[in-house]
Amino acid sequence: MPYPAGHRPAVKKNIVDSARKLFNRHGFENVSIHQIMARAGLTHGGFCSYFKSKSAL
């Protein structure tokens, strides 16, 4: 069953919001992709389907 329309942009926004909060609190260098994805409620492996790197985020 395919995801509903708008799913991908919503997940991407969730990742960006998660990263923004962590970067503001701890700094870019002190936050891992694993932490970003955990806060977003997603798996680490899913990150690569949305961004090429932490810097690209």
MOPAC internal coordinates of N, CA, C and O (Angstrom, degrees):
PM7 1SCF
backbone

  N    0.0000 0     0.00 0     0.00 0    0    0    0
  C    1.4532 1     0.00 0     0.00 0    1    0    0
  C    1.5240 1   108.17 1     0.00 0    2    1    0
  O    1.2310 1   119.97 1   -54.95 1    3    2    1
  N    1.3175 1   117.67 1   125.05 1    3    2    1
  C    1.4731 1   120.29 1  -177.89 1    5    3    2
  C    1.5311 1   111.57 1   -73.23 1    6    5    3
  O    1.2310 1   122.59 1   -23.36 1    7    6    5
  N    1.3252 1   112.63 1   156.64 1    7    6    5
  C    1.4697 1   118.15 1   176.06 1    9    7    6
  C    1.5214 1   109.65 1   -69.51 1   10    9    7
  O    1.2310 1   119.82 1   -27.75 1   11   10    9
  N    1.3252 1   117.94 1   152.25 1   11   10    9
  C    1.4742 1   120.53 1   178.72 1   13   11   10
  C    1.5311 1   110.88 1   -68.77 1   14   13   11
  O    1.2310 1   121.18 1   -20.81 1   15   14   13
  N    1.3091 1   115.36 1   159.19 1   15   14   13
  C    1.4592 1   120.95 1   177.15 1   17   15   14
  C    1.5243 1   109.13 1   -57.54 1   18   17   15
  O    1.2310 1   120.88 1   -41.47 1   19   18   17
  N    1.3116 1   115.92 1   138.53 1   19   18   17
  C    1.4526 1   120.13 1   179.43 1   21   19   18
  C    1.5141 1   114.37 1    89.76 1   22   21   19
  O    1.2310 1   120.19 1   177.17 1   23   22   21
  N    1.3227 1   117.25 1    -2.83 1   23   22   21
  C    1.4675 1   119.88 1  -178.71 1   25   23   22
  C    1.5262 1   111.31 1   -64.66 1   26   25   23
  O    1.2310 1   120.41 1   130.00 1   27   26   25
  N    1.3218 1   116.83 1   -50.00 1   27   26   25
  C    1.4631 1   120.78 1  -176.07 1   29   27   26
  C    1.5302 1   111.94 1   -60.62 1   30   29   27
  O    1.2310 1   118.78 1   131.78 1   31   30   29
  N    1.3350 1   119.93 1   -48.22 1   31   30   29
  C    1.4731 1   119.07 1   177.29 1   33   31   30
  C    1.5287 1   113.20 1   -61.74 1   34   33   31
  O    1.2310 1   120.26 1   145.63 1   35   34   33
  N    1.3245 1   117.12 1   -34.37 1   35   34   33
  C    1.4664 1   120.54 1   179.55 1   37   35   34
  C    1.5279 1   110.91 1   -67.67 1   38   37   35
  O    1.2310 1   120.39 1   139.21 1   39   38   37
  N    1.3283 1   116.86 1   -40.79 1   39   38   37
  C    1.4652 1   120.55 1   178.70 1   41   39   38
  C    1.5228 1   109.94 1   -66.83 1   42   41   39
  O    1.2310 1   120.48 1   137.27 1   43   42   41
  N    1.3218 1   116.70 1   -42.73 1   43   42   41
  C    1.4703 1   120.78 1   179.17 1   45   43   42
  C    1.5308 1   110.30 1   -60.84 1   46   45   43
  O    1.2310 1   120.11 1   137.64 1   47   46   45
  N    1.3228 1   117.40 1   -42.36 1   47   46   45
  C    1.4705 1   121.20 1   177.80 1   49   47   46
  C    1.5208 1   110.56 1   -63.39 1   50   49   47
  O    1.2310 1   120.09 1   140.69 1   51   50   49
  N    1.3185 1   117.42 1   -39.31 1   51   50   49
  C    1.4557 1   122.25 1   178.22 1   53   51   50
  C    1.5312 1   110.41 1   -61.14 1   54   53   51
  O    1.2310 1   120.26 1   137.20 1   55   54   53
  N    1.3257 1   117.11 1   -42.80 1   55   54   53
  C    1.4653 1   121.54 1   178.51 1   57   55   54
  C    1.5239 1   110.21 1   -64.20 1   58   57   55
  O    1.2310 1   120.09 1   133.83 1   59   58   57
  N    1.3210 1   117.44 1   -46.17 1   59   58   57
  C    1.4675 1   121.91 1  -179.47 1   61   59   58
  C    1.5335 1   110.56 1   -62.87 1   62   61   59
  O    1.2310 1   120.25 1   136.79 1   63   62   61
  N    1.3177 1   117.12 1   -43.21 1   63   62   61
  C    1.4721 1   120.19 1   178.80 1   65   63   62
  C    1.5249 1   111.16 1   -63.35 1   66   65   63
  O    1.2310 1   120.64 1   138.41 1   67   66   65
  N    1.3181 1   116.37 1   -41.59 1   67   66   65
  C    1.4572 1   121.19 1   177.85 1   69   67   66
  C    1.5264 1   110.24 1   -60.79 1   70   69   67
  O    1.2310 1   120.74 1   131.81 1   71   70   69
  N    1.3209 1   116.20 1   -48.19 1   71   70   69
  C    1.4663 1   121.00 1  -179.87 1   73   71   70
  C    1.5195 1   111.50 1   -61.89 1   74   73   71
  O    1.2310 1   120.15 1   136.61 1   75   74   73
  N    1.3152 1   117.32 1   -43.39 1   75   74   73
  C    1.4650 1   121.44 1  -178.38 1   77   75   74
  C    1.5320 1   110.81 1   -59.02 1   78   77   75
  O    1.2310 1   120.77 1   135.04 1   79   78   77
  N    1.3186 1   116.12 1   -44.96 1   79   78   77
  C    1.4642 1   119.79 1  -179.59 1   81   79   78
  C    1.5281 1   111.26 1   -64.25 1   82   81   79
  O    1.2310 1   120.72 1   136.00 1   83   82   81
  N    1.3299 1   116.22 1   -44.00 1   83   82   81
  C    1.4585 1   119.63 1  -179.47 1   85   83   82
  C    1.5288 1   111.81 1   -68.92 1   86   85   83
  O    1.2310 1   119.99 1   138.94 1   87   86   85
  N    1.3284 1   117.62 1   -41.06 1   87   86   85
  C    1.4679 1   120.79 1   178.82 1   89   87   86
  C    1.5267 1   110.77 1   -62.97 1   90   89   87
  O    1.2310 1   120.50 1   138.49 1   91   90   89
  N    1.3185 1   116.64 1   -41.51 1   91   90   89
  C    1.4668 1   120.17 1   179.35 1   93   91   90
  C    1.5272 1   111.51 1   -64.67 1   94   93   91
  O    1.2310 1   120.59 1   143.74 1   95   94   93
  N    1.3053 1   116.47 1   -36.26 1   95   94   93
  C    1.4607 1   121.20 1  -177.05 1   97   95   94
  C    1.5305 1   112.80 1   -81.13 1   98   97   95
  O    1.2310 1   120.34 1   139.30 1   99   98   97
  N    1.3416 1   116.95 1   -40.70 1   99   98   97
  C    1.4615 1   120.33 1  -170.96 1  101   99   98
  C    1.5258 1   114.86 1  -118.08 1  102  101   99
  O    1.2310 1   119.88 1   167.28 1  103  102  101
  N    1.3321 1   117.84 1   -12.72 1  103  102  101
  C    1.4611 1   121.57 1  -176.61 1  105  103  102
  C    1.5224 1   111.17 1    91.11 1  106  105  103
  O    1.2310 1   121.00 1   -31.56 1  107  106  105
  N    1.3214 1   115.70 1   148.44 1  107  106  105
  C    1.4643 1   122.35 1  -176.01 1  109  107  106
  C    1.5190 1   112.60 1   -55.91 1  110  109  107
  O    1.2310 1   120.41 1   132.81 1  111  110  109
  N    1.3132 1   116.82 1   -47.19 1  111  110  109
  C    1.4693 1   121.57 1  -175.25 1  113  111  110
  C    1.5255 1   113.14 1   -67.83 1  114  113  111
  O    1.2310 1   119.93 1   157.28 1  115  114  113
  N    1.3122 1   117.74 1   -22.72 1  115  114  113
  C    1.4668 1   121.85 1  -175.16 1  117  115  114
  C    1.5254 1   114.51 1   -96.26 1  118  117  115
  O    1.2310 1   120.50 1  -173.77 1  119  118  117
  N    1.3327 1   116.65 1     6.23 1  119  118  117
  C    1.4655 1   120.87 1  -177.99 1  121  119  118
  C    1.5247 1   108.71 1  -117.11 1  122  121  119
  O    1.2310 1   120.74 1   -47.18 1  123  122  121
  N    1.3215 1   116.20 1   132.82 1  123  122  121
  C    1.4651 1   120.83 1   179.16 1  125  123  122
  C    1.5348 1   110.55 1   -98.25 1  126  125  123
  O    1.2310 1   121.37 1   -18.66 1  127  126  125
  N    1.3090 1   114.99 1   161.34 1  127  126  125
  C    1.4610 1   120.34 1   175.70 1  129  127  126
  C    1.5338 1   109.13 1   -61.19 1  130  129  127
  O    1.2310 1   120.70 1   141.38 1  131  130  129
  N    1.3123 1   116.28 1   -38.62 1  131  130  129
  C    1.4670 1   120.25 1   177.92 1  133  131  130
  C    1.5324 1   110.75 1   -57.49 1  134  133  131
  O    1.2310 1   119.85 1   135.51 1  135  134  133
  N    1.3245 1   117.89 1   -44.49 1  135  134  133
  C    1.4694 1   121.56 1   179.42 1  137  135  134
  C    1.5235 1   111.09 1   -63.62 1  138  137  135
  O    1.2310 1   120.68 1   137.31 1  139  138  137
  N    1.3276 1   116.31 1   -42.69 1  139  138  137
  C    1.4704 1   120.95 1   179.94 1  141  139  138
  C    1.5206 1   110.04 1   -59.81 1  142  141  139
  O    1.2310 1   121.04 1   131.22 1  143  142  141
  N    1.3261 1   115.62 1   -48.78 1  143  142  141
  C    1.4568 1   119.81 1  -176.84 1  145  143  142
  C    1.5288 1   111.99 1   -69.79 1  146  145  143
  O    1.2310 1   120.15 1   144.17 1  147  146  145
  N    1.3129 1   117.32 1   -35.83 1  147  146  145
  C    1.4662 1   120.22 1   177.49 1  149  147  146
  C    1.5209 1   110.28 1   -62.98 1  150  149  147
  O    1.2310 1   120.47 1   136.55 1  151  150  149
  N    1.3275 1   116.71 1   -43.45 1  151  150  149
  C    1.4711 1   120.54 1   179.05 1  153  151  150
  C    1.5286 1   111.00 1   -64.18 1  154  153  151
  O    1.2310 1   120.83 1   146.34 1  155  154  153
  N    1.3386 1   116.02 1   -33.66 1  155  154  153
  C    1.4624 1   120.82 1   178.98 1  157  155  154
  C    1.5347 1   111.78 1   -78.71 1  158  157  155
  O    1.2310 1   120.53 1   170.59 1  159  158  157
  N    1.3404 1   116.60 1    -9.41 1  159  158  157
  C    1.4562 1   120.35 1  -179.59 1  161  159  158
  C    1.5189 1   112.92 1    78.77 1  162  161  159
  O    1.2310 1   120.94 1  -151.82 1  163  162  161
  N    1.3349 1   115.81 1    28.18 1  163  162  161
  C    1.4617 1   121.53 1  -177.79 1  165  163  162
  C    1.5213 1   110.25 1  -125.95 1  166  165  163
  O    1.2310 1   120.92 1   -10.62 1  167  166  165
  N    1.3348 1   115.84 1   169.38 1  167  166  165
  C    1.4576 1   119.58 1   178.94 1  169  167  166
  C    1.5227 1   111.19 1   -85.90 1  170  169  167
  O    1.2310 1   121.48 1   -25.88 1  171  170  169
  N    1.3090 1   114.78 1   154.12 1  171  170  169
  C    1.4675 1   121.57 1   179.57 1  173  171  170
  C    1.5273 1   110.80 1   -58.52 1  174  173  171
  O    1.2310 1   120.23 1   139.84 1  175  174  173
  N    1.3243 1   117.16 1   -40.16 1  175  174  173
  C    1.4619 1   121.92 1  -177.83 1  177  175  174
  C    1.5175 1   113.81 1   -62.64 1  178  177  175
  O    1.2310 1   119.86 1   152.33 1  179  178  177
  N    1.2998 1   117.87 1   -27.67 1  179  178  177
  C    1.4583 1   121.11 1   179.95 1  181  179  178
  C    1.5132 1   114.07 1   -69.83 1  182  181  179
  O    1.2310 1   120.48 1   161.17 1  183  182  181
  N    1.3090 1   116.69 1   -18.83 1  183  182  181
  C    1.4653 1   121.37 1  -177.83 1  185  183  182
  C    1.5216 1   111.31 1   -56.34 1  186  185  183
  O    1.2310 1   120.53 1   136.92 1  187  186  185
  N    1.3253 1   116.60 1   -43.08 1  187  186  185
  C    1.4696 1   121.86 1  -174.55 1  189  187  186
  C    1.5181 1   113.30 1   -65.09 1  190  189  187
  O    1.2310 1   119.44 1   158.82 1  191  190  189
  N    1.3021 1   118.68 1   -21.18 1  191  190  189
  C    1.4535 1   119.82 1   178.35 1  193  191  190
  C    1.5310 1   111.99 1   -81.24 1  194  193  191
  O    1.2310 1   120.47 1   170.77 1  195  194  193
  N    1.3303 1   116.71 1    -9.23 1  195  194  193
  C    1.4579 1   120.98 1   178.84 1  197  195  194
  C    1.5280 1   113.24 1  -112.83 1  198  197  195
  O    1.2310 1   120.07 1   146.46 1  199  198  197
  N    1.3308 1   117.47 1   -33.54 1  199  198  197
  C    1.4681 1   122.46 1  -176.98 1  201  199  198
  C    1.5138 1   110.28 1  -140.22 1  202  201  199
  O    1.2310 1   120.19 1   -33.05 1  203  202  201
  N    1.3291 1   117.25 1   146.95 1  203  202  201
  C    1.4632 1   121.56 1   179.29 1  205  203  202
  C    1.5261 1   111.97 1   -78.87 1  206  205  203
  O    1.2310 1   120.38 1   152.08 1  207  206  205
  N    1.3391 1   116.89 1   -27.92 1  207  206  205
  C    1.4589 1   121.20 1  -178.06 1  209  207  206
  C    1.5175 1   109.13 1  -160.57 1  210  209  207
  O    1.2310 1   121.33 1    -9.40 1  211  210  209
  N    1.3188 1   115.05 1   170.60 1  211  210  209
  C    1.4642 1   120.54 1   176.43 1  213  211  210
  C    1.5267 1   109.50 1   -63.02 1  214  213  211
  O    1.2310 1   120.43 1   142.18 1  215  214  213
  N    1.3159 1   116.78 1   -37.82 1  215  214  213
  C    1.4767 1   120.84 1   178.42 1  217  215  214
  C    1.5274 1   111.43 1   -64.60 1  218  217  215
  O    1.2310 1   120.50 1   144.05 1  219  218  217
  N    1.3346 1   116.64 1   -35.95 1  219  218  217
  C    1.4691 1   120.50 1   179.05 1  221  219  218
  C    1.5249 1   111.78 1   -68.18 1  222  221  219
  O    1.2310 1   121.06 1   154.34 1  223  222  221
  N    1.3133 1   115.58 1   -25.66 1  223  222  221
  C    1.4627 1   121.39 1   178.20 1  225  223  222
  C    1.5033 1   109.61 1   -61.84 1  226  225  223
  O    1.2310 1   120.10 1   180.00 1  227  226  225

